[in-house]
Amino acid sequence: MVILKVAEWGGRPAKRMLDAQQLPINRVVISHTAAEGCESREVCSARVNVVQSFHMDSWGWDHIGYNFLVGGDGRVYEGRGWDYVGAHTKGYNRGSIGISFIGTFTTRKPNERQLEACQLLLQEGVRLKKLTTNYRLYGHRQLSATESPGEELYKIIKKWPHWSHEI
């Protein structure tokens, strides 16, 4: 699994110092960007730049809201990373890592590379002691009034070992 830092995907740095997370984290929130997907580093980088511009320029946020994004090319695109509070799930940003799959997964499934990259990222989080060994995994829709992460992706993550229906 490859994790591209913000500068590597052509992103901007945060406008100001972000709030630090209290590590290790016990909650992971999976979402989708609800936009077009991508299959190459170039296209995925462009998609992540669009998300960042929307979050920073339209919403006035200090940085891209997600901690990580996962592309259809099997790469992970770092946003705020492990150590900083995200802006992905109102009321649940502190103590959560937000991982967004690049694309829309209401009627189609993410590809295997994308699913595997996310699972490897979660394993890496535990290995680095950024995530607790018994972290809980949620679909964005469980914590917010949204269809995210899309029906097809939601069906998949509900089968993953750490998925939880208890909020």
HELIX and SHEET records of a PDB file:
HELIX    1   1 VAL A    6  TRP A    9  5                                   4    
HELIX    2   2 ARG A   41  SER A   53  1                                  13    
HELIX    3   3 PHE A   54  SER A   58  3                                   5    
HELIX    4   4 GLU A  112  ARG A  127  1                                  16    
HELIX    5   5 HIS A  140  GLN A  142  5                                   3    
HELIX    6   6 GLU A  151  ILE A  157  1                                   7    
SHEET    1   A 6 VAL A   2  LEU A   4  0                                        
SHEET    2   A 6 ARG A  75  GLU A  78  1                                        
SHEET    3   A 6 PHE A  68  VAL A  70 -1                                        
SHEET    4   A 6 SER A  96  PHE A 101  1                                        
SHEET    5   A 6 ILE A  25  HIS A  32  1                                        
SHEET    6   A 6 LEU A 131  GLY A 139  1                                        
END                                                                             
